[in-house]
Amino acid sequence: MTDKSTHANPSKNRTPRHRAREFALQGLYQWLLNNESARVVSTNIRGAHGFDKADSEFFSALLNGAISTSVELRESIAPLIDRAITELSPIEHAVLLLGAYELKNHPEIPYRVVINEAVELTKSFGGIDGHKYVNGVLDKLASRMRPDEVAANERR
């Protein structure tokens, strides 16, 4: 899995939180494909080039939280997708876990930010139109997980 975003737009300002999401995505991808423990995955990712520019604490919260609650997160995603979750690409699967985790556990982050970050990650690491799919699923999930925030945003 390569980070196409650095090649496509090297001047893009990537915040420590965005970098944490990128590394958490890479960790979830590794976890999905290799079935390694969160501890092993975290150790591997922390050794990656550029990790020092990421928000380490946020990375840990995202990676460990998404892995430890993956069953619950998948249950919340399943009714919103048009296929079995195992049939999603590993990138879409990982981004949806990450987005669902943030929507559920980080109410201080506006749902639009969570969705936009997930879309950007999918554009950088996923297939050509994967970001559209992720956007649609997370938009529906936000309506279920944060109905008041979504309704308030729609009234504006």
C-alpha positions, -999 to +999 in steps of 0.1 A: +000+000+000+016+032-011+007+067-002-003+082-036-012+115-020+024+125-014+031+119-051+000+135-064+002+167-043+035+170-024+026+205-011-006+193+006-006+204+042-010+172+063-017+178+099-004+155+127-040+142+131-043+135+093-010+117+095-022+097+125-053+087+104-030+076+075-009+055+098-040+040+116-054+031+081-021+014+073-023-004+106-059-016+101-050-027+066-021-048+080-044-061+107-071-071+082-046-089+059-022-105+083-045-110+114-017-098+137-024-084+171-030-047+176+003-045+196+024-061+168+007-038+142+012-007+163+049-016+168+054-021+130+036+012+121+055+032+147+087+022+130+075+036+097+092+066+080+075+098+089+056+085+120+073+111+141+052+137+123+019+120+133-001+126+165+010+094+183-017+095+209-045+099+183-030+071+162-031+048+192-067+057+201-078+051+165-059+019+158-066+002+192-101+015+193-111+004+158-095-031+164-110-037+198-145-026+188-143-040+152-172-065+157-195-037+170-184-013+143-190-039+115-225-045+129-232-008+126-218-007+090-234-039+077-270-026+072-257+003+052-236-016+026-247-035-005-225-065+000-209-085+028-182-065+046-157-092+037-163-084+000-152-048+004-117-039-006-093-040+024-089-002+021-126+005+021-131-019+050-103-003+070-115+033+062-151+024+072-139+009+105-118+041+111-147+064+102-172+045+122-149+045+152-144+082+150-181+089+146-190+068+176-161+077+200-150+112+191-180+135+192-157+165+196-147+160+159-175+172+136-191+144+116-183+163+084-146+163+093-147+126+100-163+119+066-140+143+047-109+127+063-122+092+054-129+104+018-094+118+015-078+086+029-098+066+004-087+089-025-051+085-014-050+048-008-080+032-024-094+024-058-107+050-083-143+054-070-139+039-035-142+074-020-177+078-033-188+046-017-171+054+016-187+089+016-222+074+011-219+048+038-204+072+064-230+098+056-258+073+064-239+061+095-235+097+107-273+101+105-277+071+127-249+078+152-252+116+154-288+124+144-289+157+163-256+170+148-266+160+113-301+175+116-286+208+129-262+209+100-290+203+075-310+232+090-281+256+083 
